[in-house]
Amino acid sequence: MQVVKRDGKLVDFDQSKIRVAIEKANREVKPRERATKEEINQIIDYVEDLDKKRILVEDIQDIIEEQLMSFGKYLLAKKYIDRKST
């Protein structure tokens, strides 16, 4: 899968970028608000299972937010949103 970055550049999908971004947001919330490794893996699997040839980086970020909220991780989703805005 190719990811279309904000500047239009195409890069290969790299699941580690999702993992790192969520883990950074995890460090900003209380332990009970954090996504587990299993939940992070489920989010990555969800994105990969879309089986798209190309996807916008903004779409991946929206999916991550939606998935975090589906796990009841609302504060974490907010922190994730705040991090990507900076």
N, C-alpha and C positions, 0 to 999 in steps of 0.2 A: 504494500500500500504506500502511496505517495502522499505526503502532507504538503498542502499549499500554505506557505508561510505568509505573513502579513505583507511582505514586500513582493509577493508573487513567486518567490523561489520555491522550487520543488525539492523536498528532501525525503529520504526514506523514513517510514514510521519507526520510531524508537520508543518502545514501551518503557524504557528506563526513565525517560523524561516525565512520563505520567507519574511513575513511582516517586521520583525525586520531588516533584511539585506537591504531591499529596503529603509526603513525609515532612516537607518544610512547613506546610500548613498545620500538620498534626502537632508540630512542636509549639504551636501558638495557642493550643486549646488544652483544656483539662483532659486527663487520661480517659475519662468516660465518654468524652466527645470525639475521641480519635478513631480514625478508620483502622481496622485491623489489617494485617497482611492479606488475609483471605478476602476481605472486602476490596482492597486495592487490586488484587488479582482478578476479582470478578469484574471490576470496572475495565481493566485492561482487556480481559477476554471479551467483554461486551463490545468494545471498540473494534477489536480484531474480527469478531464475528459479523460485523457489518459487511465485511468482505467487499469493501469499496476499492476501486483502483486509485481514486484520489479523494481526499477529504480536506476541507479547510481547517486550519488550526483552531479557528474560532468555534467550529462545529464540535471538535474534540473537547474543547474547554466547556462548551454548553452541556455536552453529554456527561462529562465528569461531574459538573455541578448537579445535574439531574439525578445521577446515580448516587451521589453523596446524600442528597436529600431523601432519596428513596430508602436509604439505610437509616434515616432519622438523624443524620449528622448535619443539622442545619447550621450550627455555629461553625463547624468545619467548612461547610460549603461557603459561608460568608468569608471566612479567612482565605479560602482558596480564591474566591472572586477578588478580594482585596489585593492579594499577592499578584494576580495576573494583570491588575490595573496599573501596577507600578512599573 
